[in-house]
Amino acid sequence: MSDINSFEVLKVMGERNLDIRLAPLSNILRMQKTKHGTQVTIGVGGDVLQPIYAGRFVGGLILADKDQFEETKRELEKAPR
């Protein structure tokens, strides 16, 4: 059994133009610190309640250091293709 990480799976799904949805941090509706961590409410386009309840979607919140992300993006944009 090979170790395939989530990013590899998402990459292939993206290459195949399959159903991947992203709710960017600009869609955050509410954040609240609790004694067990943080609760985040984020808006998602379309009606996804039934597919989530039915177990047809998988997902999670991905966070990355903004400065590192933007620097890496700039590097990739400058790289010859």
MISE-415967 format. One record per residue (C-alpha): residue in one letter; chain; x, y, z. Coordinates in Angstrom, 3 decimals. Layout:
N
type->A mol->A px->X py->Y pz->Z
...
END
This chain:
81
type->M mol->A px->0.000 py->0.000 pz->0.000
type->S mol->A px->1.526 py->3.331 pz->-1.044
type->D mol->A px->1.375 py->6.505 pz->1.004
type->I mol->A px->-0.592 py->9.026 pz->-1.077
type->N mol->A px->-1.244 py->12.292 pz->0.676
type->S mol->A px->-4.331 py->14.487 pz->0.359
type->F mol->A px->-2.530 py->17.029 pz->-1.783
type->E mol->A px->-1.625 py->14.407 pz->-4.368
type->V mol->A px->-5.250 py->13.273 pz->-4.538
type->L mol->A px->-6.499 py->16.853 pz->-4.880
type->K mol->A px->-3.927 py->17.508 pz->-7.599
type->V mol->A px->-5.163 py->14.596 pz->-9.683
type->M mol->A px->-8.796 py->15.553 pz->-9.077
type->G mol->A px->-7.976 py->19.083 pz->-10.221
type->E mol->A px->-6.203 py->17.796 pz->-13.315
type->R mol->A px->-9.339 py->15.802 pz->-14.138
type->N mol->A px->-11.617 py->18.783 pz->-13.453
type->L mol->A px->-13.544 py->16.845 pz->-10.792
type->D mol->A px->-15.636 py->18.382 pz->-8.012
type->I mol->A px->-13.331 py->20.251 pz->-5.649
type->R mol->A px->-14.615 py->23.234 pz->-3.702
type->L mol->A px->-12.686 py->25.765 pz->-1.708
type->A mol->A px->-14.093 py->28.257 pz->0.726
type->P mol->A px->-11.388 py->30.935 pz->1.048
type->L mol->A px->-10.706 py->32.689 pz->4.317
type->S mol->A px->-12.407 py->35.769 pz->2.884
type->N mol->A px->-15.656 py->33.779 pz->3.321
type->I mol->A px->-15.267 py->33.556 pz->7.093
type->L mol->A px->-18.536 py->34.574 pz->8.677
type->R mol->A px->-17.633 py->34.126 pz->12.352
type->M mol->A px->-14.710 py->33.053 pz->14.555
type->Q mol->A px->-14.816 py->32.344 pz->18.271
type->K mol->A px->-12.116 py->31.104 pz->20.620
type->T mol->A px->-13.369 py->28.398 pz->22.973
type->K mol->A px->-11.749 py->26.460 pz->25.785
type->H mol->A px->-11.323 py->23.533 pz->23.356
type->G mol->A px->-9.861 py->25.540 pz->20.452
type->T mol->A px->-11.513 py->27.760 pz->17.874
type->Q mol->A px->-14.889 py->27.592 pz->16.147
type->V mol->A px->-14.876 py->28.917 pz->12.586
type->T mol->A px->-17.973 py->29.486 pz->10.455
type->I mol->A px->-17.135 py->29.813 pz->6.778
type->G mol->A px->-19.433 py->30.248 pz->3.790
type->V mol->A px->-19.388 py->27.693 pz->0.975
type->G mol->A px->-20.899 py->28.253 pz->-2.461
type->G mol->A px->-23.919 py->26.146 pz->-3.364
type->D mol->A px->-26.035 py->23.819 pz->-1.256
type->V mol->A px->-23.631 py->21.315 pz->0.268
type->L mol->A px->-25.630 py->20.245 pz->3.338
type->Q mol->A px->-27.180 py->17.077 pz->1.913
type->P mol->A px->-23.961 py->15.850 pz->0.249
type->I mol->A px->-22.095 py->16.387 pz->3.548
type->Y mol->A px->-24.785 py->14.605 pz->5.581
type->A mol->A px->-24.866 py->11.773 pz->3.020
type->G mol->A px->-21.097 py->11.342 pz->3.245
type->R mol->A px->-20.532 py->12.267 pz->-0.424
type->F mol->A px->-18.007 py->15.020 pz->0.380
type->V mol->A px->-14.730 py->14.966 pz->2.258
type->G mol->A px->-12.858 py->18.080 pz->3.231
type->G mol->A px->-11.221 py->20.209 pz->5.812
type->L mol->A px->-9.794 py->23.629 pz->6.496
type->I mol->A px->-6.296 py->24.170 pz->5.129
type->L mol->A px->-4.196 py->26.977 pz->6.568
type->A mol->A px->-0.805 py->28.132 pz->5.311
type->D mol->A px->1.602 py->30.873 pz->6.348
type->K mol->A px->0.643 py->33.768 pz->4.076
type->D mol->A px->4.166 py->35.132 pz->3.609
type->Q mol->A px->5.569 py->31.697 pz->2.772
type->F mol->A px->2.661 py->30.974 pz->0.432
type->E mol->A px->3.039 py->34.257 pz->-1.451
type->E mol->A px->6.823 py->33.887 pz->-1.720
type->T mol->A px->6.471 py->30.357 pz->-3.089
type->K mol->A px->3.804 py->31.536 pz->-5.523
type->R mol->A px->6.078 py->34.334 pz->-6.762
type->E mol->A px->8.921 py->31.843 pz->-7.254
type->L mol->A px->6.697 py->29.485 pz->-9.226
type->E mol->A px->5.332 py->32.315 pz->-11.351
type->K mol->A px->8.891 py->33.373 pz->-12.277
type->A mol->A px->10.042 py->29.816 pz->-13.065
type->P mol->A px->10.296 py->28.931 pz->-16.761
type->R mol->A px->7.567 py->26.607 pz->-17.980
END
